[in-house]
Amino acid sequence: MYSEVALLPKGMRRVLYSGNISRVNTRHHFRRWDGSVSYRRAAPVLSGSCWLTWNVFSFTKANMSEITTPTSDRPSTQEPQTAPLTDDPVKVLKQIKAYYKVCWMCMAIGLPLSFLVIGGVVVLFGLIYGFHLFYLLWTLIPAKIARIDPEKAVWYSLIPFFNIYGVFVSHKGLAEDMNKTLQEHGIQYQVNEGLGLRFCVLVALIYIASPLIITSIVILLVAIVVWVLFLKSVKDGAIALLEQ
């Protein structure tokens, strides 16, 4: 910019610096970079280019403070709104219903036949879908409320011996955090936290009764039933949350 202005005659530079382009004497000439003299009609083009560059520079400098100001420091012009729980609530709602349906159907078929290999396979299949649902339910808890990540919640429930403590965090914690989320959104439904606590106690009893194989198996079957009922309670809360 300054190189172009320096090429202009003094009279044109004074007018350009004053901002009054209408008084530019277009009959003046200026020299090119190679030293040759340009035509007279080229002067308005160069002066207009300098004027445009200067105005862009002035505008940028005047608004630099606004551009560099962090968004959090700017005054809010809109009312605060609750962040959406998921990008596609309809899809998540269908997944929650489908996962729970497959889970309880597998348990209903597999548990009576658990003394057979086919029954154990069906129960295992139901557990897989149940933990898919469990993971999905944790993803609905906002980060500011959730005490644990969905991935960690699943691992806390599956790692042997560690899950004696982990289920209290992942299952009882899910019920408590879901209730907080429901309360934050003004929903009256409450998840049954007692079912989560009962499941945690049953998991601990399975390890305590492990020397008694038959007793531990019975406790395991009861724990699975309580677990399915617990998932239903949390699932109903999630549906109420997504359908609001």
C-alpha positions in Angstrom: 0.0 0.0 0.0 2.7 2.5 1.0 4.7 1.7 -2.1 1.7 2.6 -4.3 1.0 5.8 -2.4 4.7 6.8 -2.7 4.4 6.7 -6.5 1.6 9.3 -6.5 2.4 13.0 -6.9 2.4 15.1 -3.7 -1.0 16.7 -4.5 -2.6 13.3 -5.0 -1.0 12.0 -1.8 -2.4 14.9 0.2 -5.9 14.3 -1.2 -5.6 10.5 -0.6 -4.5 11.0 3.0 -7.4 13.4 3.6 -9.9 10.8 2.3 -11.4 13.1 -0.3 -10.9 11.0 -3.5 -13.3 13.2 -5.5 -10.6 16.0 -5.6 -7.9 13.8 -7.2 -6.5 15.4 -10.3 -6.6 12.5 -12.7 -4.5 14.4 -15.3 -1.4 13.7 -13.3 0.8 10.8 -14.3 3.0 8.5 -12.3 5.8 6.2 -13.0 5.7 2.4 -13.3 8.1 0.1 -11.4 10.3 -0.1 -14.4 10.6 3.7 -14.6 8.4 4.2 -17.6 5.6 6.8 -17.5 2.0 5.5 -17.5 -1.0 7.0 -19.2 -3.1 9.6 -17.4 -6.2 7.4 -17.0 -4.3 5.0 -14.9 -4.1 7.4 -11.9 -7.7 7.0 -10.8 -7.3 3.2 -10.8 -4.2 3.4 -8.6 -5.7 6.0 -6.2 -8.9 3.9 -5.9 -6.8 0.8 -5.1 -5.0 2.7 -2.4 -8.2 4.0 -1.0 -9.8 0.6 -0.9 -6.8 -1.0 0.8 -6.7 1.8 3.4 -10.4 1.4 4.2 -10.0 -2.4 4.6 -7.0 -1.9 6.9 -8.9 0.7 8.9 -12.0 -1.5 9.2 -9.9 -4.5 10.3 -8.1 -2.5 12.9 -11.3 -1.0 14.3 -12.9 -4.4 14.6 -9.8 -6.3 15.8 -10.8 -6.1 19.4 -14.2 -7.7 18.7 -12.7 -10.4 16.6 -10.1 -11.4 19.2 -12.5 -11.2 22.1 -13.3 -14.7 23.4 -16.9 -15.8 22.9 -17.4 -16.5 26.6 -16.5 -12.9 27.4 -19.1 -11.4 25.1 -22.5 -10.5 26.5 -25.1 -13.1 25.7 -27.9 -12.0 23.4 -30.0 -15.2 23.7 -31.6 -17.0 26.6 -29.7 -20.1 27.8 -31.0 -23.3 26.5 -30.6 -26.9 27.6 -28.1 -28.7 25.3 -29.5 -31.5 23.3 -28.9 -35.0 24.7 -28.1 -36.5 21.3 -28.0 -35.5 17.7 -30.7 -38.0 16.7 -33.2 -38.6 19.6 -35.5 -40.7 17.4 -32.8 -43.1 16.4 -31.5 -43.5 20.0 -35.1 -44.0 21.2 -35.6 -46.9 18.7 -32.2 -48.4 19.7 -33.1 -48.3 23.4 -36.4 -50.0 22.9 -34.9 -52.6 20.6 -32.0 -53.5 22.8 -34.2 -53.9 25.9 -36.7 -56.0 24.0 -34.0 -58.4 22.8 -32.4 -58.5 26.2 -35.5 -59.5 28.2 -36.7 -61.9 25.6 -33.4 -63.7 25.7 -33.5 -63.8 29.5 -37.0 -65.1 29.5 -36.1 -67.9 27.2 -32.6 -68.6 28.4 -33.0 -68.6 32.2 -35.4 -71.5 32.4 -33.1 -73.4 30.1 -29.9 -72.3 31.8 -29.1 -75.9 32.8 -28.6 -76.6 29.1 -25.9 -75.3 26.8 -28.4 -73.6 24.5 -29.9 -71.8 27.5 -26.5 -70.5 28.5 -25.9 -69.3 25.0 -29.2 -67.4 24.8 -28.5 -65.8 28.2 -25.1 -64.7 27.0 -26.7 -63.2 23.9 -29.1 -61.3 26.2 -26.3 -60.0 28.3 -24.5 -58.7 25.2 -27.6 -56.7 24.2 -28.2 -55.7 27.8 -24.7 -54.1 28.1 -25.3 -52.4 24.7 -28.3 -50.8 26.3 -26.4 -50.1 29.5 -23.7 -48.2 27.5 -26.3 -46.3 25.5 -28.1 -45.2 28.7 -24.9 -43.8 30.1 -24.4 -41.7 26.9 -27.6 -39.8 27.7 -26.1 -38.5 31.0 -24.7 -35.0 30.5 -20.9 -34.7 31.1 -21.4 -32.3 34.0 -23.5 -34.9 35.8 -22.0 -38.2 34.8 -19.5 -39.5 37.3 -18.0 -42.0 34.8 -17.6 -42.5 31.1 -19.8 -45.0 29.3 -16.8 -47.2 28.4 -15.5 -47.2 31.9 -19.0 -48.0 33.2 -19.1 -51.2 31.1 -15.6 -52.3 32.1 -16.2 -51.5 35.8 -19.1 -54.0 35.6 -17.3 -56.8 33.8 -13.8 -57.0 35.3 -13.8 -59.9 37.7 -13.4 -59.1 41.5 -13.0 -55.4 40.7 -16.7 -55.3 39.7 -17.5 -55.9 43.4 -16.7 -52.2 43.8 -17.3 -51.2 40.1 -21.0 -52.1 40.0 -21.7 -49.6 42.8 -20.2 -46.9 40.6 -21.6 -48.0 37.3 -25.1 -49.2 38.2 -26.1 -47.4 41.4 -24.3 -44.4 39.9 -26.4 -44.7 36.7 -29.6 -44.6 38.6 -28.6 -41.6 40.7 -27.2 -39.6 37.7 -30.2 -40.4 35.6 -32.5 -39.1 38.3 -30.4 -35.9 38.5 -30.8 -35.5 34.7 -34.5 -36.1 34.8 -34.8 -33.5 37.6 -32.7 -31.0 35.7 -35.1 -31.4 32.7 -38.2 -31.1 34.9 -39.4 -34.7 34.5 -41.3 -36.2 37.3 -40.3 -39.8 36.6 -37.7 -41.3 39.0 -35.5 -44.3 38.4 -35.7 -47.0 41.0 -32.3 -46.7 42.8 -33.2 -49.5 45.1 -33.0 -52.0 42.2 -29.5 -50.8 41.4 -28.4 -51.2 45.0 -29.9 -54.7 45.2 -28.0 -55.8 42.1 -24.8 -54.5 43.5 -25.3 -56.4 46.7 -26.1 -59.6 44.8 -22.9 -59.3 42.8 -20.9 -59.1 46.0 -22.9 -62.2 47.3 -21.9 -64.2 44.2 -18.2 -63.9 45.2 -18.9 -64.6 48.8 -20.9 -67.7 48.1 -18.5 -68.9 45.4 -17.4 -72.0 47.4 -21.0 -73.1 47.3 -21.5 -73.6 43.6 -25.2 -74.2 43.6 -25.9 -71.2 45.9 -23.7 -68.9 43.8 -25.5 -70.0 40.6 -28.9 -69.3 42.2 -27.7 -65.9 43.3 -26.4 -65.3 39.8 -29.8 -66.1 38.3 -31.6 -63.8 40.7 -29.0 -61.1 40.0 -29.7 -61.3 36.3 -33.5 -60.9 36.9 -32.9 -57.9 39.1 -30.5 -56.5 36.5 -33.1 -56.7 33.8 -35.7 -55.0 36.0 -33.1 -52.3 36.8 -32.4 -51.7 33.1 -36.2 -51.4 32.5 -36.4 -48.7 35.2 -33.5 -46.7 33.7 -34.8 -47.3 30.2 -38.2 -45.8 31.1 -36.5 -42.8 32.4 -34.4 -42.4 29.3 -37.5 -42.7 27.1 -39.2 -40.0 29.2 -36.1 -37.9 28.7 -36.0 -38.3 25.0 -39.7 -37.8 24.4 -40.0 -34.6 26.3 
